[in-house]
Amino acid sequence: MSLLALLKGRRGASGFGYASTAEEVTAGLDLSGRTILVTGVTSGLGRETARVLALRGAHVIGTGRSADSAREILATFGPNTTAVACELSEPASVRAAAATVTALGVPLDAVILNAGIMALPRLERKYGYELQFFTNHIGHFILMQGLQDSLTPGARVVALSSTAHHGAPRGGIEFDNLTGEKGYGAWRAYGQAKFANLLFAKELARRFEGTGRTANAVHPGVIITNLARHLNPVMKFGFGVASVVMCKTVEQGAATQCYVAVHPGVARISGQYFDDCNVAAPRADAADAATARKLWEVSEAIAARFA
Ligand SMILES: NC(=O)c1ccc[n+]([C@@H]2O[C@H](COP(=O)([O-])OP(=O)(O)OC[C@H]3O[C@@H](n4cnc5c(N)ncnc54)[C@H](OP(=O)(O)O)[C@@H]3O)[C@@H](O)[C@H]2O)c1
């Protein structure tokens, strides 16, 4: 048996592993009566996550860049779904999304911050900020600001990070280069955004201490989805090779976020990074509480610009 086959068949302490699917990790769970918000349900992992959570009986609130795009997908998962417009790179849209969810008056048992973009080949900015950082991190940060009061006492927040966080600059976040003007690399910027997602979960977990709520970050695996849409041909080739070697199916890729969001075994775990449905070790400097706190404060200041 090859090393890869062994890796793919391996299961960790949770009883799940690389090859587990979202359906497997939620098998036997009755999620009726629970409401779970998932960002980015129009494609890839978000779509599969929404499908499986709805299959298990949860009321799924799914966001898309437009309500119509989310509704079109969610309608195929049954009647217990709600579509909300949330364009993450537009703070006004994000705040409107949070207000719409709050107005529903339905407490959220889990929030899965799934939507994202990857490795834009050239520097792009929104409101002066590098677009991957602004979309993947600041967009979700503003969303969570607006959803704070909608969380149940035991709510779980799951942030999609990535093993690509290893490609972030030294220290994780270049606070003096959030515009990208002092230098830009597609993977470096994606790595930084995913590092930010990880730090966000760490700091949120710290702020949740003593409340019963949890926050964790996950790496879903490497999965061929629309995420690769921005890559140039050379980058696409590299991603394709990595995917062929390590590739998970979308069903497997959605497993870790579903596991962390709803499995009883994770109810009391907070501030961790999960890979293959098990707690894993992120890059060493991702444990730096001071950086996580600084990112939070910088993010608050950025968000305040759009209040
Ligand atoms: N696939 C992988 O190998 C992999 C590995 C590690 C981490 N991840 C992470 O997993 C998450 C899901 O990725 P995926 O592979 O499922 O990608 P995907 O198929 O491209 O789906 C991304 C989702 O995010 C939405 N989105 C993108 N930009 C947005 C914006 N500005 N505002 C609102 N929504 C936006 C997309 O909406 P549209 O359909 O309208 O574009 C789509 O619903 C991402 O956070 C990614 O970083 C993926």
PDBQT file of the ligand as one rigid body, heavy atoms in Angstrom, charges set to zero:
ROOT
HETATM    1  N1  LIG A 401     -10.795  24.135  -2.382  1.00  0.00    +0.000 N 
HETATM    2  C1  LIG A 401      -9.681  24.008  -1.666  1.00  0.00    +0.000 C 
HETATM    3  O1  LIG A 401      -8.755  23.270  -2.027  1.00  0.00    +0.000 OA
HETATM    4  C2  LIG A 401      -9.522  24.783  -0.394  1.00  0.00    +0.000 A 
HETATM    5  C3  LIG A 401      -8.375  24.553   0.388  1.00  0.00    +0.000 A 
HETATM    6  C4  LIG A 401      -8.208  25.276   1.558  1.00  0.00    +0.000 A 
HETATM    7  C5  LIG A 401      -9.155  26.200   1.952  1.00  0.00    +0.000 A 
HETATM    8  N2  LIG A 401     -10.259  26.422   1.177  1.00  0.00    +0.000 N 
HETATM    9  C6  LIG A 401     -11.223  27.432   1.608  1.00  0.00    +0.000 C 
HETATM   10  O2  LIG A 401     -12.518  26.892   1.553  1.00  0.00    +0.000 OA
HETATM   11  C7  LIG A 401     -13.477  27.929   1.315  1.00  0.00    +0.000 C 
HETATM   12  C8  LIG A 401     -14.439  27.503   0.233  1.00  0.00    +0.000 C 
HETATM   13  O3  LIG A 401     -13.701  27.323  -0.944  1.00  0.00    +0.000 OA
HETATM   14  P1  LIG A 401     -14.240  26.484  -2.193  1.00  0.00    +0.000 P 
HETATM   15  O4  LIG A 401     -13.128  25.599  -2.592  1.00  0.00    +0.000 OA
HETATM   16  O5  LIG A 401     -15.576  25.915  -1.929  1.00  0.00    +0.000 OA
HETATM   17  O6  LIG A 401     -14.317  27.661  -3.278  1.00  0.00    +0.000 OA
HETATM   18  P2  LIG A 401     -15.446  28.048  -4.344  1.00  0.00    +0.000 P 
HETATM   19  O7  LIG A 401     -16.017  26.837  -4.978  1.00  0.00    +0.000 OA
HETATM   20  O8  LIG A 401     -14.807  29.066  -5.215  1.00  0.00    +0.000 OA
HETATM   21  O9  LIG A 401     -16.566  28.730  -3.448  1.00  0.00    +0.000 OA
HETATM   22  C9  LIG A 401     -16.310  29.969  -2.839  1.00  0.00    +0.000 C 
HETATM   23  C10 LIG A 401     -17.608  30.598  -2.385  1.00  0.00    +0.000 C 
HETATM   24  O10 LIG A 401     -17.292  31.892  -1.881  1.00  0.00    +0.000 OA
HETATM   25  C11 LIG A 401     -18.102  32.859  -2.548  1.00  0.00    +0.000 C 
HETATM   26  N3  LIG A 401     -17.439  34.138  -2.661  1.00  0.00    +0.000 N 
HETATM   27  C12 LIG A 401     -16.281  34.436  -3.258  1.00  0.00    +0.000 A 
HETATM   28  N4  LIG A 401     -16.045  35.746  -3.200  1.00  0.00    +0.000 NA
HETATM   29  C13 LIG A 401     -17.092  36.314  -2.554  1.00  0.00    +0.000 A 
HETATM   30  C14 LIG A 401     -17.455  37.636  -2.210  1.00  0.00    +0.000 A 
HETATM   31  N5  LIG A 401     -16.704  38.680  -2.543  1.00  0.00    +0.000 N 
HETATM   32  N6  LIG A 401     -18.611  37.840  -1.558  1.00  0.00    +0.000 NA
HETATM   33  C15 LIG A 401     -19.407  36.803  -1.236  1.00  0.00    +0.000 A 
HETATM   34  N7  LIG A 401     -19.146  35.521  -1.552  1.00  0.00    +0.000 NA
HETATM   35  C16 LIG A 401     -17.992  35.295  -2.212  1.00  0.00    +0.000 A 
HETATM   36  C17 LIG A 401     -18.345  32.250  -3.911  1.00  0.00    +0.000 C 
HETATM   37  O11 LIG A 401     -19.441  32.910  -4.530  1.00  0.00    +0.000 OA
HETATM   38  P3  LIG A 401     -19.551  32.935  -6.140  1.00  0.00    +0.000 P 
HETATM   39  O12 LIG A 401     -19.953  31.565  -6.523  1.00  0.00    +0.000 OA
HETATM   40  O13 LIG A 401     -20.586  33.976  -6.412  1.00  0.00    +0.000 OA
HETATM   41  O14 LIG A 401     -18.199  33.336  -6.645  1.00  0.00    +0.000 OA
HETATM   42  C18 LIG A 401     -18.602  30.801  -3.525  1.00  0.00    +0.000 C 
HETATM   43  O15 LIG A 401     -19.913  30.650  -3.047  1.00  0.00    +0.000 OA
HETATM   44  C19 LIG A 401     -12.658  29.183   0.992  1.00  0.00    +0.000 C 
HETATM   45  O16 LIG A 401     -12.616  30.013   2.124  1.00  0.00    +0.000 OA
HETATM   46  C20 LIG A 401     -11.265  28.638   0.695  1.00  0.00    +0.000 C 
HETATM   47  O17 LIG A 401     -10.251  29.558   1.000  1.00  0.00    +0.000 OA
HETATM   48  C21 LIG A 401     -10.460  25.723   0.026  1.00  0.00    +0.000 A 
ENDROOT
TORSDOF 0
